[in-house]
Amino acid sequence: MEYAEFAEKCMEELKVVQARFREDFDLNSWENWFYDEVTGLLTFSTGEKQINFKFAPVGSFSDKSNTWKWSWDNTTTHANAKEAIKSVRDFGEQSGFSKLINGCFPSDEIEAWEFTAITISLLNGIGAYRPVIDTGLKLFFVATEFVDNDKAKEIKDKYVDCHAHEKQRVAFVCKHLIGKEKVGFNEAFDTFDGMELGEDDDFQAWCDKCEVERQKEGEWNDASTAFADIKLICEKCYFEMKELNLGHR
């Protein structure tokens, strides 16, 4: 199939998908929108009420330069957000579709919607969203999955805003690891920077004195936990502490 035929097919599919998306979630009724590339959530809200979606940033169209830029080619796009959209580039390479391979090139808004339609088709997306922002830059997102509010809160709670590293995954350490002295480093399980975690897992570490206390008590109980005085930090801080204490990651 030639690119033009494929793009036209995806645009026809988009009309059906988008009509259902708008009707099911009444998108025009929400007062606010917010996207977070780190958590991968696109949120619409009015007051305390909100709905959430997992999303993939497709790319951006500039009214000023009349160019399209795929998100995987954008250095400001968070690495987490780029992963899903890379499959569109992979498909382009397999199919020989240059417009899905080149990162940035002259284009127009009609093509931007074509690229979004193609992304929805390849990712089995449930809808598209193009927020209105007054910057001359039009962003295009694909919602891939509805996320109920309880699940969205669980996802958001897995991240923390760090003054040194911005938003990162949460980690937990004993109070004695907060500092520049080597105090030993014991973990709940072996870790490495950037590793995928199970849904119920967190990075957890404590010093040698806390390990002695834990073994004396035979477990983590009220006494050993009080001695550790666990602190919430970010993932990057966690591995800096691990590097300081063990000399490797």
Buried (B, 14 or more C-beta within 10 A) or exposed (E): EEBEEBBEBBBEBBEEBBEEBBEEBEBEEBEEBEBBBBBBBBBBBEEEEBBBBBBBBBBBBBEEEEBBBBBBBBEEBBEEBBEBBEBBBEBBEEBEBEBBBBEBEEBEBEBBBBBBBBBBBBBEBBBBBBEEEEEEEBBBBBBBBBBEEEBBEEBBEBBBEBEEBEBBBBBBBBBBBBEEEBBBBBBEEEBEEEEEEEEEEBBBBBBBBBBEBBEEBEEBEEEBBEBBEBBEBBBBBBBBBBEBBEEEE
